[in-house]
Amino acid sequence: MEGPAGDSLCGKWRNGCGLYRDKLKDIFSWQLLKTIAMGQVLSLLICGTAGSCQYLADAGVETPMLQSFLNYALLLLTYTLALCTHKGDASFLKVLRTKWWKYLVMGLADVEANYTVVKAYQFTTLTSIQLLDCFVIPVLMVLSWIFLKTRYRPVHFVAVMVCLVGVGAMVGADIISGRDQGSSKDASPQASDVVLGDGLVLLSSVLYAVSNLCQEHTVKNLSRVEFLGMMGLFGTLISGVQLAALEINAVKAIKWDLYICMLFAVYALCMYALYSFMPVVVKLTSATTVNLSLLTADLFSLFCGLLLFNYKFSVLYIISFVVIMMGFIMFNALPTYSALHGAAAQEAADPRPDHASDCLLAVDGDARRTETGSPFCD
């Protein structure tokens, strides 16, 4: 298409995608490289939890609630006690009196998300879990759109699709290498069991999305110590009750020795580091960005499995890692924006309606970004 009409259409497309007047050196910035690095640190921590879980399962230990309880107990002993030293409106008692039910819901969602996804391995296949677990990303984007007023550009949706293609390549590699069986003793689960397992994975994805959304709102508007302190408190209570109700016999049956204790310690420390570091990354980026970065966690686990568990190598693993990282870079190269923050900024700058709409959609290099990555007008 040529002429003024073609130029206008091309300009609208560039503006809508957020690509207007951006250069490669602006896209591949230090901030983006730091985001990629922090995301992969989270993936490595998840890899550590997965490896220790595998060794525990090989030793005949299947106590997911006990493992979660240890993590929440560590959060309780550090962040909850640190929160007790705060004064004023941020004090422990003040937070507990005014927000207890909110953190109870957050803790319940987080504990049950961890529990349901572990239970799903008993009923469905690894392939189904890897595919359906990605459901957390669209659910989180929808929840962020509704409650946090986060607005995405077309390039963000394309980036998510690219990441999911990478996950598809990873699942294909699993099928080729014969790793598509479930972790239950029955290698061929019944159809009804598969439906139940798939439902548990979808439920865990929704619960993870709710937990991550609450985490993003809390750490960006309140404090990381408050979030982790209250999660430690309510997570310990909820997981402790479930542990006593569901796993007391399994815990009694554990043959404790130094090897088993070290595996529990590795799992608990990796989870504690994950929970401690994840709010830092969420505050700098977003919960959606963090979940996209975690798509590589399965790949790190697979690479470790090549050395530790004699997994079969496939070149599709490398391809899937590259594709997922390409999608992750696409998503983070351009900021999302907030309808709430944009509206507030444009009203302060110029109350005229025509200027407000221009401000909200501004994407050029002169637009300032808030902590959540939302553009403001100067």
Buried (B, 14 or more C-beta within 10 A) or exposed (E): EEEEEEEEEEEEEBBBBBBBEBEEEEBEEEBBEEBBEBBBBBBBBBBBBBBBBBBBEEBEBBBBBBBBBBBBBBBBEBBBEBBEEBEEEEBBEEBBEEBEEBBBBBBBBBBBBBBBBBBBBBBBBBBBBBBBBBBBBBBBBEBBBEEBBBBBBEBBEBBBEBBBBBBBBBBBBBBEBEBBBBBBEEEEBEEEBBEBBBBBBBBBBBBBBBBBBBBBBBBBEBBBBBBBBBBBBBBBBBBBEBBEEBBEEBBEEBEEEEEBEEBBEBBBBBBBBBBBBBBEBBBBBBBBBBBBBBBBBBBBBBBBBEEEBEBBEBEBBBBBBEBBBBBBBBBBBBBBBBBBBBBEBBEEBBEEEEBBEEBBBBBEEEBEBBEBBBBBBE
